[in-house]
Structure formats: structure tokens, C-alpha cells
């Protein structure tokens, strides 16, 4: 936690209201997101109990598993979920635009630009909290290897068609959510806590109702009072007024309401199976319908408050202006979505259960690079974030007090002006350390020459001044300008090239030529978009 975040949390405690941790929105929000509020059975994380899902805040689709131990009902739930999510994804997969991407030429090894198709937009999934992200990954892992009746007629529990395809998409979204700055799959609590600092711990911020209570408390209540009410307040029946749907349920709900309702459903189903004459069967079928509706009403009562809270949180985020670099990160998300669409259309098999050594190393390197890029871009977009970097000694701002033209030594001297900056910050500068400032959206580098006095720094500008003997207008700070330099780079460099998978050494899964320990399943018609 940065010093400025700690100060914001202290101020939130003092004022009784969450304090802004950002002045702009650092995540992309789609104009038409798909919200997914899942609910799971206590004691069995992989057993869904129900969900609210959809793109219309006033008309969500309610999916319920009246008996979570019944695999047929669970597969029906997954098939119904696929019927909602896959058409939403398909609507974005067909609209493309011409673009260019950089690839490595296999003959020369050089990076070249090639023409490609890029989806004009990408579908965005929103879940209430971080545990919702884990549930999406779990669903993807459990679905993408399911065998359908066409694949394996002897399978004891064949999955309905399209379930494996939804599993592949959820797996891709779950993996993409691990990339810092990605917005394909967002946990709303993470996004809200990034933009507001509350007076409670980060673990308590995972309760969406309590987090919103700090950000926008009801009239007459402080954030702490409203958050406590959201977490603990119960009605006359002992049920939480603000159920977390996190996606686990409350034990009081399980014991007093859900378990008896499921037991009544089981008895009604058993009675229907034992019915002998048609009239008796009709009565027992009606009783089964009533028992199922009771379970559905209970699931909706637990998920609808969270569904409304998600849309309320999205409204708060939309009120913030979007950061300058958000669109670029969303473009990388669109490339990711397009790439997975192409892999599905090309008939490639599902993602393996475990990555090989090269793929895992590439994923780790990508996440580290994107984390550094995200931190740099957020600071450049947001003065409040930059203030935290300045307090940490990773950046400094000040006024230019003098500019002296100088030139490099050599056959063709280039301009290397010396810029004197007076600052009140205390950057951690070493001799000849490089610093950077944003010039027209591009990083301009300078070199720390020395310190004339306390708070007076001398820098030598190194690039982005044109190719002439004299710097281009506007490329060099002028006396009286306010400037901000960072000690961190604005653009991240790529790491060393990794070997091809077939050249992986024995210490990392080799020797070459041996089959993978778990080969992915073959492609079927259900796997094609």
C-alpha cells in the first residue's frame, strides 16, 4: 500500500466516507456488458445452485439448480448458461476491422507488420467479486473437457452440446483476467477498490455491499455504519438484508430456508416417480412445480440484491472520465479475443490442463510486463497516482529555471540541452540515472547530471528533438514550464527469447520428442464457434 493510499484510508475513517484513489477510470467499461452473479452450494464449490445473468439490468435471466447433487440438473444449468453467454460472444465475433499486427518473420527473424483482422469490439463479463473470477475459471476447467453424447455414446453423464465451447471461452476469460490491466473479465469489487479508498481492510472490501456503503452511504449514515449494516443486519427471519452472493451462501439461509426447500423438492420428485395413475401423477407434478418454484424464489432472493448492487457500482464508475491509456489496453484485449476466436474457428483443441514450460514462462513474462506497463500508464494518466509515485521517490515535478544549449561530442554533434529544474520532491536519483517525461504521448528520456543545490536538479535531454542541429520547437522545456519526470520507463521492453517447445530441456519437461503428459481432447462439432 502506497503512502497516499494509506492517507486516503485514514481520511475515509475520519470523514466516514470513501475517498477517491484515482481521478480517472483506469479500466474499460463496455456499453453493453454481460453481468454474471453466481451462487454455489455450501461445501461443494463446483456445484452451482443458481445464477442471475444477462445484459439488461431490469430483466436478468434466472438459472437455478433445484437439486445441486443431480448431475443432469447441473448439466442443464450449464447448457442454459451457454444459451445466454455464447450468443452474446457470437455477436462480437463477426464484426471485424482491418488492422496490422507485428509478427516475427520465420526466415529473417525480424519483426514485421502484417495485415490482419481485428474484432471491432469484444464482449465484457462482470462478476461481483474476486471469488466470482475463481468460479468462472472453475466452470471453464470443468466444462471444456466434458464429453457429449456424440463424442462418447457410452459416457455415463454426457454433457449437452455447446457446453465444451462455453468452457473454452470461460477458460480464456479466466486466464485473461490474470493479466494486469485487462478488462475482458472484471471483478467489480477490485475495480471499485482501485478507484476509492475505504476505511476498512482489503478483505472487507470484497463484500460488495459494504464497499458500496463506504463509497455512497445512505442519507444519515457514515460509511462505517452503513458497511456494518450491509454485513450484519438481518430481518425478522434471521436472514441477511444484504446477502453477499460471493458466490457462497449464508449458513442461516442454508439451514433455515434452502435445505428444507430442497428436501421438499426431493420428496415431491420421489412421489412423482412412484405415482401409478395419471390423476395422481398430475397432482404430484403440480406439487413438484411448486417445490421447484420455491427454490427458484429463494435463489432469486439471494442474487437479486447483488445484481442490483453490481449495476449501481457500474453507474458510479461510469461517472469517472476514462484514462488516456485505457483504450490501448482494451485494444490488446480485443486482440486477445480475436486470437481465441481464430483458434476456435481453426479447429484447434481445447486448452490443456497444464501448460508446458515455455507457455507458462511466456504467460509469467507477459503478466510481469503488463503489470509494469499498467503502473506506469496509470501514473501518467492520473495526477493522484503520480502523486503517490512522487512521494515514493519514483518521480518528481517542478519548474524549469534555466535551459542551456549544449551538444554531444563527435563528428556530427547533436543537441543535448541542459535543463535545470527546481522541485520540492525527493527523487531517488543516482549519478547519470535516466529519467523520462511524456512528450506528445511518447517518452522523452533525460540524464541526471547533478544537483546544484537542495531541490535544484540538472538534467541533460537525450532524444525526441528531431534530426536537425537545432531542437524542434516544443521538444525542449522552456524556462518557467512545469515538468514532471519519472524514474521508471513508460514503455516496457520484451525479455529474452525462449526456446521452442520442442527444444525444452529435460529439466523443464523434456527431452524433446516425448508426448505431453496430458494431451488435449480432439475437436468436435460442438467446439466450433
Residue pairs with C-beta under 8 A, 6 or more apart in sequence:
1 9
2 388
2 391
2 392
3 388
3 391
3 392
4 384
4 387
4 388
4 391
5 21
5 197
5 388
8 19
8 20
8 21
8 197
9 19
9 197
9 198
9 199
10 199
11 19
11 197
12 18
12 19
12 197
12 198
12 199
12 214
12 223
13 199
13 224
16 199
16 217
16 222
16 223
16 224
16 225
17 214
17 215
17 217
17 222
17 223
18 196
18 197
18 198
18 199
18 214
18 215
18 223
19 196
19 197
20 195
20 196
20 197
20 384
21 193
21 194
21 195
21 196
21 197
21 384
22 194
22 195
22 320
22 378
22 382
22 384
22 385
23 320
23 382
23 383
23 384
24 320
24 321
24 322
24 323
24 324
24 381
24 382
25 195
25 317
25 318
25 320
25 321
25 322
25 323
25 326
26 194
26 195
26 323
26 326
26 378
26 381
26 382
27 181
27 183
27 186
27 191
27 194
27 317
27 326
28 124
28 183
28 322
28 326
28 327
28 329
28 330
28 333
29 124
29 183
29 314
29 317
29 318
30 121
30 122
30 123
30 124
32 55
33 55
33 124
33 125
33 126
33 314
34 53
34 54
34 55
34 84
34 85
34 88
34 123
34 124
34 125
34 126
35 52
35 53
35 54
35 55
35 57
35 60
35 125
35 126
35 127
35 307
35 310
35 311
36 51
36 52
36 53
36 85
36 125
36 126
36 127
36 132
36 136
37 51
37 52
37 53
37 60
37 127
37 128
37 132
37 245
37 247
37 303
37 306
37 307
37 310
38 48
38 50
38 51
38 127
38 132
38 135
38 245
38 247
39 48
39 49
39 50
39 51
39 245
39 247
39 249
39 299
39 302
39 303
40 46
40 47
40 48
40 49
40 135
40 247
40 248
40 249
41 47
41 48
41 49
41 68
41 249
42 248
42 249
42 251
42 254
44 68
45 135
45 138
46 138
46 142
47 65
47 68
47 69
47 74
48 65
48 68
48 74
48 77
48 78
48 139
49 64
49 65
49 68
49 249
49 258
49 299
50 62
50 63
50 64
50 65
50 77
50 296
50 299
50 300
50 303
51 62
51 63
51 77
51 81
51 303
52 60
52 61
52 62
52 63
52 300
52 303
52 304
52 306
52 307
53 60
53 61
53 63
53 81
53 84
53 85
54 60
54 61
54 84
55 88
57 307
57 308
57 311
60 304
60 307
61 80
61 84
62 296
62 299
62 300
62 303
63 77
63 80
63 81
63 84
64 77
64 292
64 295
64 296
64 299
65 73
65 74
65 76
65 77
66 73
66 262
66 265
66 291
66 292
66 295
66 296
67 73
67 262
67 265
67 266
67 269
68 74
68 262
71 157
72 157
75 157
75 159
75 160
75 163
76 160
78 139
78 143
78 159
78 160
78 163
78 166
79 159
79 160
79 161
79 162
79 163
81 166
82 160
82 162
82 163
82 165
82 166
83 162
85 166
85 169
85 170
86 162
86 165
86 166
86 169
88 123
89 123
89 169
89 529
90 529
91 123
92 119
92 120
92 121
92 122
92 123
92 337
93 119
93 341
93 529
95 119
95 120
95 121
96 117
96 118
96 119
96 120
96 338
97 117
97 118
97 119
97 120
98 115
98 117
98 118
99 115
99 116
99 117
99 118
100 113
100 114
100 115
100 116
101 113
101 114
101 116
101 118
101 335
102 111
102 112
102 113
102 114
103 111
103 112
103 113
103 114
104 110
104 111
104 112
105 111
105 112
117 338
118 331
118 334
118 335
118 338
119 334
119 337
119 338
119 341
120 334
121 334
122 184
122 330
122 333
122 334
122 336
122 337
122 338
123 184
123 337
124 183
124 184
124 185
124 186
125 136
125 173
125 184
125 185
125 186
126 185
126 186
126 188
126 310
126 314
127 133
127 135
127 136
127 185
127 186
127 187
127 188
128 187
128 188
128 189
128 208
128 245
128 246
128 306
128 309
128 310
129 187
129 188
129 189
129 190
129 206
129 207
129 208
129 244
129 246
130 187
130 189
130 190
130 206
131 206
131 246
131 247
131 248
132 187
132 246
132 247
133 174
133 177
133 185
133 187
135 247
136 170
136 173
136 174
136 177
136 185
137 170
137 171
137 174
137 175
139 167
139 170
140 167
140 168
140 169
140 170
140 171
140 172
140 173
140 174
141 167
141 171
141 353
142 167
143 159
143 163
143 164
143 166
143 167
143 170
144 164
144 167
144 168
144 170
144 171
144 350
144 351
145 164
145 167
145 350
145 353
145 521
146 159
146 163
146 164
146 167
147 155
147 158
147 159
148 155
148 158
148 159
148 160
148 161
148 163
148 164
148 524
148 526
149 155
149 158
150 161
150 524
150 525
150 526
151 158
151 524
152 158
161 526
162 526
163 526
164 350
164 524
164 526
164 527
165 344
165 526
165 527
165 528
165 529
167 350
168 340
168 344
168 350
168 351
168 527
169 340
171 350
171 351
172 336
172 340
172 351
173 184
173 185
174 185
175 351
175 363
176 182
176 184
176 185
176 333
176 336
177 184
177 185
177 186
177 187
178 363
178 367
179 366
179 367
179 370
180 367
180 370
180 371
180 373
180 374
181 329
181 370
181 371
181 373
181 374
181 377
182 329
182 332
182 333
182 336
182 370
183 326
183 329
183 330
183 333
184 333
184 336
184 337
188 208
188 310
188 313
188 314
189 205
189 206
189 207
189 208
189 211
191 313
191 317
192 205
192 208
192 211
192 212
192 215
192 313
192 316
192 317
193 202
193 205
193 211
195 317
195 320
196 214
196 215
198 204
198 205
198 211
198 214
198 215
198 223
198 227
199 214
199 223
199 224
200 210
200 214
200 224
200 227
204 210
204 211
204 227
204 231
205 211
206 246
207 227
207 230
207 231
207 244
207 246
208 244
208 246
208 306
208 309
208 310
208 313
209 227
209 230
209 231
209 242
209 244
209 305
209 306
209 309
210 227
210 228
210 230
210 231
211 227
211 313
212 230
212 309
212 312
212 313
212 316
213 221
213 223
213 226
213 227
213 229
213 230
214 223
214 224
214 226
214 227
215 223
215 316
216 312
216 316
217 223
217 225
217 226
218 226
221 229
229 241
229 242
230 241
230 242
231 242
232 240
233 240
233 241
233 242
234 240
234 241
234 252
235 241
237 256
237 257
238 252
238 256
239 250
239 252
239 253
239 256
239 257
240 250
240 252
240 253
242 305
242 309
243 249
243 250
243 253
243 301
243 302
243 303
243 305
243 306
244 250
244 306
245 302
245 303
245 305
245 306
249 258
249 302
250 302
253 298
253 302
257 298
258 295
258 298
261 291
261 294
261 295
261 298
262 295
264 291
264 294
265 288
265 291
265 292
265 294
265 295
267 291
268 284
268 287
268 288
268 290
268 291
269 288
269 291
271 284
271 287
271 288
272 281
272 284
272 285
272 287
272 288
275 281
275 284
323 377
323 378
323 381
323 382
324 380
324 381
324 441
325 377
325 378
325 380
325 381
326 381
328 377
329 374
329 377
341 529
344 527
344 528
344 529
345 528
345 529
347 523
347 527
347 528
348 523
349 520
349 521
349 522
349 523
349 527
350 520
350 521
350 527
351 520
352 516
352 518
352 519
352 520
353 518
354 517
354 518
355 363
356 501
356 504
356 509
356 516
357 501
357 504
357 508
357 509
358 498
358 499
358 500
358 501
358 504
358 508
359 501
361 498
362 498
365 495
369 492
369 494
369 495
370 492
372 488
372 492
373 491
373 492
375 488
376 486
376 488
376 489
376 490
376 491
376 492
377 490
378 385
379 385
379 386
379 388
379 389
379 395
379 486
379 488
380 386
380 438
380 486
380 490
386 395
386 397
386 484
389 395
389 486
389 488
390 396
390 397
390 425
390 427
393 425
393 426
393 427
393 428
393 487
394 427
394 428
394 486
394 487
394 488
395 425
395 427
395 484
395 485
395 486
395 487
395 488
396 421
396 423
396 425
396 426
396 427
396 457
396 484
396 485
397 423
397 425
397 482
397 483
397 484
397 485
398 421
398 422
398 423
398 424
398 425
398 455
398 457
398 482
398 483
399 421
399 422
399 423
399 480
399 481
399 482
399 483
400 419
400 420
400 421
400 477
400 478
400 479
400 480
400 481
400 482
400 483
401 420
401 421
401 422
401 456
401 479
402 419
402 420
402 479
403 417
403 418
403 419
403 420
403 476
403 477
403 478
403 479
404 417
404 418
404 420
405 415
405 417
405 418
406 415
406 416
406 417
406 418
406 460
407 413
407 414
407 415
407 416
408 414
408 415
408 416
413 469
414 465
414 469
415 461
415 465
415 469
415 470
415 471
415 476
416 460
416 461
416 462
417 460
417 461
417 465
417 471
417 476
418 449
418 458
418 459
418 460
419 446
419 458
419 459
419 460
419 461
419 476
419 477
419 483
420 452
420 456
420 457
420 458
420 459
421 456
421 457
421 458
421 459
421 483
421 485
422 455
422 456
422 457
423 455
423 457
424 455
427 435
427 457
427 485
427 487
428 487
429 435
429 448
429 451
429 457
429 487
430 448
431 448
431 450
432 447
432 448
432 449
433 447
433 448
433 487
434 445
434 446
434 447
434 448
434 462
434 487
435 445
435 446
435 447
435 448
435 459
435 485
435 486
435 487
436 443
436 444
436 445
436 446
436 485
436 486
436 487
436 488
436 489
436 490
437 443
437 444
437 446
437 483
437 484
437 485
437 486
438 444
438 490
439 464
439 475
442 464
443 464
443 489
443 490
443 491
444 461
444 462
444 463
444 464
444 475
445 462
445 463
445 464
446 459
446 460
446 461
446 462
446 485
447 459
447 460
447 462
448 457
448 458
448 459
449 458
449 459
449 460
450 457
450 458
451 457
451 458
452 458
459 485
461 471
461 475
461 476
461 477
464 475
465 471
465 472
465 475
465 476
466 472
466 475
477 483
499 505
502 512
502 513
503 512
504 510
504 512
505 511
